[in-house]
Amino acid sequence: IMKFARNVFTLAGVWGVVVLTPLYWLFDISGRQYAAPTDYPHFFYGFISVAMVWQVAFFVIGSNPARFRPLMIPAILEKFTYVATLIVLNAQGRVTAADMMAAVPDSVVGLLFIAAWIKTADAAREPVAVR
């Protein structure tokens, strides 16, 4: 049970680092369809920085899922608030269906986070050893 949660959060952290890191150097890609990030670098790089910090949180959760189980809730929210944002923006016609594809991996990872949270419920009820 803990192995599942450990793997889910560790792999989510690895995936996030792999996907986000290139954005530090590829900011001109989003400038092709929308206003160039050079017009709002603080939002662009701020988003990437906050997202990178969450990858660190995923590694922390993955290191000891039972101990850090309460952090799974904000991790789940981190995934689904982004998905919800894309859904709303698409409904408003502000992003394309192609842009919505970014929601797919976050939806899958978010569902895996929920599964890990459910699977670790028994461990959360066990007494914690005091050192």
trRosetta pair geometry for C-beta under 8 A, 3 or more apart (Angstrom, degrees):
i j d omega theta_ij theta_ji phi_ij phi_ji
1 4 6.0 -50 -159 25 30 111
1 5 7.0 19 150 -7 62 105
1 119 5.0 -168 -157 163 92 102
1 120 6.5 150 152 -88 106 55
1 122 7.1 -5 148 50 171 115
1 123 6.8 -178 109 -33 128 118
2 5 5.7 -58 -151 43 39 108
2 6 5.8 44 150 -24 71 108
2 65 5.4 177 -147 49 77 120
2 66 6.2 -39 -109 -34 116 100
2 120 6.9 80 -97 -108 63 97
2 123 6.4 95 -75 -76 100 157
3 6 5.5 -52 -142 38 30 114
3 7 6.1 29 158 -18 64 107
4 7 6.0 -60 -149 38 25 107
4 8 6.2 26 155 -21 64 108
4 115 7.5 -86 150 126 127 105
4 116 6.3 -165 120 -107 92 80
4 119 5.7 -24 78 112 136 164
5 8 5.7 -52 -142 34 31 113
5 9 6.3 16 164 -7 65 109
5 61 7.7 -98 161 149 100 96
5 62 7.4 -169 135 -116 68 57
5 65 3.6 84 116 -127 132 163
5 72 7.9 -56 -153 -92 118 136
5 116 3.8 117 -113 -158 81 106
5 117 8.0 117 -116 -54 117 33
5 119 6.2 -163 -52 81 102 115
5 120 5.2 35 -60 -56 157 122
6 9 6.6 -67 -149 43 23 99
6 10 6.0 16 160 -13 63 117
6 62 5.0 91 -157 -166 53 72
6 63 7.6 92 -134 -79 94 9
6 65 5.6 -112 -62 -25 65 117
7 10 5.9 -60 -137 43 26 107
7 11 5.8 20 167 -13 66 113
7 62 7.5 134 -34 -143 8 110
8 11 6.3 -64 -145 42 19 104
8 12 6.2 22 155 -21 60 110
8 62 7.5 -162 72 -101 55 99
8 109 7.9 142 -177 -152 90 71
8 112 4.7 -171 -145 152 122 114
8 113 6.7 170 147 -82 129 49
8 115 7.4 -179 -94 76 160 101
8 116 4.7 -138 57 -62 152 134
9 12 5.5 -50 -142 35 32 115
9 13 6.5 36 155 -21 63 103
9 58 4.7 -167 -174 -173 81 77
9 59 7.2 176 140 -79 96 18
9 61 4.4 -122 -157 94 158 104
9 62 3.4 -161 92 -65 104 89
9 65 6.7 165 7 -90 138 99
9 72 7.9 -94 -81 -103 127 90
9 75 7.5 -23 -118 -169 105 165
9 113 7.5 82 -83 -108 81 83
9 116 6.7 142 -39 179 94 172
10 13 5.7 -54 -154 33 32 112
10 14 6.5 30 150 -17 65 104
10 58 7.2 167 -84 140 21 93
10 59 6.4 64 -117 -117 64 60
10 62 3.7 146 -53 -176 75 157
10 63 8.0 109 -79 -54 101 53
11 14 5.5 -50 -145 37 37 112
11 15 6.1 41 154 -21 67 105
12 15 5.7 -52 -144 38 29 113
12 16 6.2 31 156 -20 63 108
12 55 7.7 -156 125 -127 74 69
12 58 4.7 -122 92 -161 105 148
12 62 7.8 -178 41 -57 93 126
12 109 5.1 113 -117 -153 111 123
12 112 7.3 -177 -64 86 119 128
12 113 7.4 41 -69 -68 162 99
13 16 5.8 -56 -146 36 28 111
13 17 6.4 26 157 -17 64 106
13 55 4.6 113 -147 -173 70 75
13 56 7.3 102 -139 -73 119 16
13 58 3.7 -174 -65 91 92 114
13 59 4.3 107 -135 -54 170 79
13 62 6.4 -106 -3 0 129 141
14 17 6.0 -57 -149 36 29 108
14 18 6.3 26 155 -17 65 110
15 18 5.9 -62 -150 39 28 110
15 19 6.1 15 159 -11 66 113
15 105 7.3 -159 161 178 136 131
15 109 7.2 -154 75 -87 148 136
16 19 6.0 -62 -140 43 27 103
16 20 5.6 11 168 -8 67 118
16 51 6.7 -153 -171 160 114 93
16 52 7.5 164 141 -111 109 43
16 54 6.9 -112 -174 93 163 94
16 55 3.9 -160 94 -93 129 110
16 58 6.7 125 15 21 140 149
17 20 6.3 -61 -129 45 22 100
17 21 5.8 32 172 -35 62 111
17 52 7.1 74 -105 -134 69 81
17 55 5.1 134 -55 176 81 158
18 21 6.6 -45 -136 20 16 112
19 22 7.6 -71 -178 28 27 100
19 23 8.0 27 141 -24 60 109
19 105 7.7 169 -79 100 165 163
20 23 5.6 -53 -167 19 50 120
20 24 8.0 58 147 -27 71 87
20 48 5.7 148 -173 -151 104 85
20 51 5.4 -174 -112 111 145 122
20 52 5.7 -167 120 -75 149 81
20 55 7.0 -138 25 -36 142 140
21 24 6.3 -40 -174 8 46 111
21 52 7.9 91 -75 -103 65 115
22 25 6.1 -72 -166 49 53 95
22 26 5.2 20 149 -2 89 126
23 26 5.7 -72 -119 55 34 94
23 27 6.8 72 176 -75 66 65
23 48 5.2 -163 98 -106 127 131
24 27 7.6 -24 -176 -42 18 97
24 45 7.5 65 -120 -121 73 90
24 48 6.3 161 -71 151 74 158
26 29 4.8 11 159 -9 98 119
27 30 6.6 -50 -170 32 52 101
27 31 7.0 53 139 -21 70 110
27 36 7.9 76 139 -177 95 78
27 37 4.4 -100 -179 59 110 142
27 38 7.3 116 126 -50 128 71
27 41 7.7 19 -165 -118 160 83
27 44 5.9 71 -136 159 118 148
27 45 8.0 -32 -91 -63 137 82
28 31 5.1 -57 -154 35 48 122
28 32 7.3 66 152 -40 69 87
28 36 7.1 -11 -126 -141 60 101
28 37 7.7 -113 -76 30 32 104
29 32 6.3 -43 -172 2 37 113
30 33 6.9 -69 -166 44 48 90
30 34 5.8 -26 163 47 84 107
30 36 7.8 126 93 -137 76 40
30 37 5.7 68 71 -41 117 108
30 44 7.5 -177 58 -123 146 121
31 34 6.9 -84 -117 73 29 63
31 35 7.1 -40 -129 137 72 29
31 36 3.3 31 -129 -112 123 71
31 37 5.9 -99 -59 3 98 71
31 38 7.1 19 -91 7 142 89
33 96 7.8 -84 -176 -1 146 125
35 39 4.9 -55 154 43 114 149
35 40 7.2 69 106 1 120 108
36 39 5.4 111 72 -9 73 96
37 40 6.2 -82 -154 64 50 72
37 41 6.0 83 149 -94 84 57
37 43 7.9 -136 -147 74 84 86
37 44 3.8 55 -157 -71 120 160
38 41 6.1 9 -132 -57 36 100
40 43 4.4 -9 151 29 111 116
40 44 6.1 121 101 -21 80 93
41 44 5.5 -60 -141 43 37 111
41 45 5.6 16 170 -1 76 112
42 45 6.6 -55 -128 50 22 95
42 46 5.5 31 162 -27 59 119
43 46 5.5 -55 -134 40 22 116
43 47 6.2 30 160 -25 61 103
44 47 6.1 -56 -156 28 23 109
44 48 6.8 14 152 -11 60 106
45 48 5.5 -52 -146 39 39 111
45 49 6.1 42 153 -23 69 106
46 49 5.7 -55 -145 36 29 111
46 50 6.3 25 159 -15 65 106
47 50 6.1 -59 -148 39 27 105
47 51 6.2 25 155 -17 64 111
48 51 5.7 -59 -147 40 29 112
48 52 6.2 33 153 -23 65 105
49 52 5.7 -53 -148 33 30 112
49 53 6.6 33 152 -22 63 101
50 53 5.6 -49 -152 30 35 114
50 54 6.9 38 149 -20 63 100
51 54 5.7 -51 -157 31 36 114
51 55 7.1 42 145 -24 63 96
52 55 5.5 -44 -157 23 41 115
52 56 7.1 44 145 -17 64 96
53 56 5.6 -48 -160 30 41 114
53 57 6.7 44 142 -20 67 101
54 57 5.1 -47 -149 34 43 116
54 58 6.5 48 150 -24 68 97
54 75 7.2 138 -164 -121 102 75
54 78 5.4 154 -135 -170 145 159
55 58 5.5 -46 -152 30 36 114
55 59 6.8 39 148 -18 63 99
56 59 5.6 -52 -155 34 36 112
56 60 6.5 38 147 -21 66 103
57 60 5.4 -51 -149 35 36 114
57 61 6.3 36 152 -17 67 103
57 71 6.3 -148 -177 173 107 131
57 74 7.9 -64 164 95 154 111
57 75 6.5 -165 122 -87 119 102
58 61 5.7 -51 -146 38 33 110
58 62 6.1 34 153 -19 64 110
58 75 6.5 116 -89 -133 78 130
59 62 5.5 -57 -144 41 30 114
59 63 6.5 41 153 -33 63 100
60 63 5.7 -48 -155 20 31 116
60 64 8.0 -39 168 35 58 82
60 68 5.9 158 131 -113 87 164
60 71 7.2 -21 98 99 111 168
61 64 7.8 -109 -167 63 27 51
61 65 6.1 47 166 -105 75 63
61 68 4.4 -141 -115 109 60 132
61 69 7.9 108 -148 -81 97 28
61 71 5.3 -140 -85 90 108 120
61 72 6.2 122 -148 -74 140 74
61 75 6.4 -29 -33 -48 164 155
62 65 6.8 8 -121 -62 28 88
63 68 7.5 66 59 1 82 139
64 67 4.0 7 128 31 120 118
64 68 5.7 106 83 -2 80 99
65 68 6.4 -75 -131 57 24 86
65 69 6.2 60 163 -74 64 77
65 72 7.7 44 -155 -62 84 124
65 116 6.6 -110 -146 175 137 112
65 120 5.3 -127 142 -102 113 147
65 123 7.3 67 104 84 93 156
66 69 6.0 -15 -155 -35 26 113
66 120 6.0 -160 -92 -165 60 113
66 123 3.9 -102 -111 150 110 128
66 124 6.6 -165 -153 -71 73 54
66 126 7.4 -25 -161 51 136 116
67 128 7.6 94 -106 -124 79 123
68 71 4.6 -29 174 28 91 122
68 72 7.4 116 125 -36 77 79
69 72 5.5 -32 -165 1 49 118
69 117 6.9 119 -162 -132 89 69
69 120 5.2 -160 -108 120 121 135
69 123 7.2 164 -57 91 141 106
69 124 5.1 -101 76 -86 167 112
70 73 6.4 -37 -175 12 50 110
71 74 6.1 -51 -160 43 55 101
71 75 6.1 60 142 -25 74 107
72 75 5.2 -58 -147 40 37 118
72 76 6.2 43 153 -25 70 100
72 113 6.0 171 -166 -178 92 94
72 116 6.4 -147 -135 98 138 105
72 117 4.5 169 131 -89 143 101
72 120 7.5 149 -27 49 159 139
73 76 5.8 -48 -149 31 30 111
73 77 6.6 29 151 -15 62 105
73 117 7.2 98 -68 -122 61 143
74 77 5.2 -52 -145 41 40 115
74 78 6.2 53 151 -31 68 97
75 78 5.5 -43 -150 25 32 117
75 79 7.0 29 153 -14 60 101
75 113 5.4 -152 115 -149 107 142
76 79 6.0 -58 -159 35 33 108
76 80 6.3 6 158 0 69 113
76 110 5.9 94 -149 -154 64 83
76 113 4.7 -174 -86 115 78 129
76 114 5.9 87 -122 -69 128 75
76 117 6.7 -27 -51 -30 134 146
77 80 6.2 -68 -136 49 30 95
77 81 5.6 31 168 -24 71 110
78 81 6.6 -50 -135 31 18 106
78 82 7.1 17 159 -14 53 108
79 82 6.3 -71 -167 35 28 107
79 83 6.6 20 149 -14 67 111
79 106 4.8 175 -158 -179 83 88
79 107 7.4 151 161 -84 110 24
79 109 5.7 -152 -119 92 140 96
79 110 3.3 -174 117 -80 141 102
79 113 6.3 166 4 15 146 144
80 83 5.1 -48 -142 39 45 115
80 84 6.0 49 156 -22 70 102
80 106 7.7 172 -72 145 36 104
80 107 7.7 76 -100 -109 71 60
80 110 5.0 116 -54 -150 84 153
81 84 5.6 -50 -143 39 33 113
81 85 6.3 41 152 -25 63 103
82 85 5.6 -50 -149 32 31 115
82 86 6.7 29 154 -16 63 103
82 103 7.2 -177 122 -111 85 75
82 106 5.4 -82 84 -179 123 166
83 86 5.9 -56 -153 36 31 109
83 87 6.5 33 150 -21 65 106
83 103 4.5 100 -127 -150 77 103
83 106 5.3 -164 -59 102 97 118
83 107 5.3 101 -109 -73 144 84
83 110 6.8 -79 -14 -7 140 156
84 87 5.5 -53 -148 34 34 114
84 88 6.4 32 155 -17 67 105
85 88 5.9 -56 -149 37 30 109
85 89 6.2 26 155 -15 65 110
86 89 5.7 -56 -142 41 31 110
86 90 6.1 33 157 -20 65 107
86 95 6.4 -70 -150 69 73 154
86 99 6.9 -160 -148 129 106 91
86 100 5.6 137 159 -121 118 63
86 102 6.4 -168 -100 73 152 99
86 103 4.6 -148 72 -63 151 119
87 90 5.8 -57 -148 37 27 110
87 91 6.3 28 153 -20 63 107
87 100 7.6 75 -86 -131 50 107
87 103 7.1 88 -49 -110 79 162
88 91 5.6 -55 -147 36 31 112
88 92 6.4 23 154 -12 64 109
89 92 5.8 -60 -148 42 31 108
89 94 4.4 -87 -168 72 82 110
89 95 4.4 46 126 4 115 111
89 99 7.8 -71 107 112 124 134
90 93 7.5 42 -179 -74 33 23
90 94 7.4 -96 -70 52 22 68
90 95 5.2 -58 -77 70 67 92
90 96 7.6 -8 -120 119 89 7
90 97 7.0 83 -143 -88 124 49
90 99 7.2 -173 -83 79 97 103
90 100 5.2 32 -80 -77 146 117
95 99 3.9 -106 176 85 109 147
95 100 6.6 137 117 -54 114 71
96 99 4.8 109 54 2 70 98
96 100 7.2 -117 106 -8 48 86
97 100 5.2 -45 -157 23 40 122
97 101 7.7 61 146 -35 59 84
98 101 5.9 -29 -172 -2 43 115
99 102 6.3 -28 176 5 54 111
100 103 5.5 -35 -177 14 63 118
101 104 5.6 -25 -168 -1 55 118
102 105 7.4 -52 -170 32 42 96
102 106 7.1 27 146 -2 67 116
103 106 5.7 -71 -153 51 42 108
103 107 5.6 48 153 -31 78 108
104 107 5.8 -55 -146 32 26 112
104 108 6.6 23 158 -16 62 105
105 108 5.7 -55 -148 37 35 111
105 109 6.1 29 157 -14 69 108
106 109 5.8 -54 -140 43 32 108
106 110 5.9 38 156 -24 65 108
107 110 5.6 -55 -145 37 26 114
107 111 6.5 27 155 -18 62 104
108 111 5.9 -56 -153 35 29 109
108 112 6.5 28 150 -16 64 105
109 112 5.5 -54 -149 38 35 112
109 113 6.3 42 149 -25 66 101
110 113 5.4 -48 -149 31 34 115
110 114 6.7 36 150 -19 64 100
111 114 5.6 -48 -151 33 36 113
111 115 6.5 38 149 -19 65 102
112 115 5.4 -50 -148 36 36 114
112 116 6.3 39 151 -21 66 103
113 116 5.6 -52 -147 36 32 112
113 117 6.3 35 151 -22 64 104
114 117 5.6 -52 -148 34 32 114
114 118 6.4 31 153 -17 65 105
115 118 5.8 -55 -148 38 31 110
115 119 6.1 27 155 -16 66 111
116 119 5.7 -57 -141 42 30 109
116 120 6.1 19 161 -13 65 113
117 120 6.3 -65 -145 40 24 103
117 121 7.5 55 149 -57 56 82
118 121 6.0 -23 -168 -25 38 114
120 123 4.9 -52 -167 42 72 118
120 124 6.1 81 135 -31 83 97
121 124 5.6 -55 -153 30 33 114
121 125 7.0 29 152 -18 64 103
122 125 5.9 -59 -157 32 37 109
122 126 7.1 45 147 -31 66 98
123 126 5.6 -43 -155 16 41 117
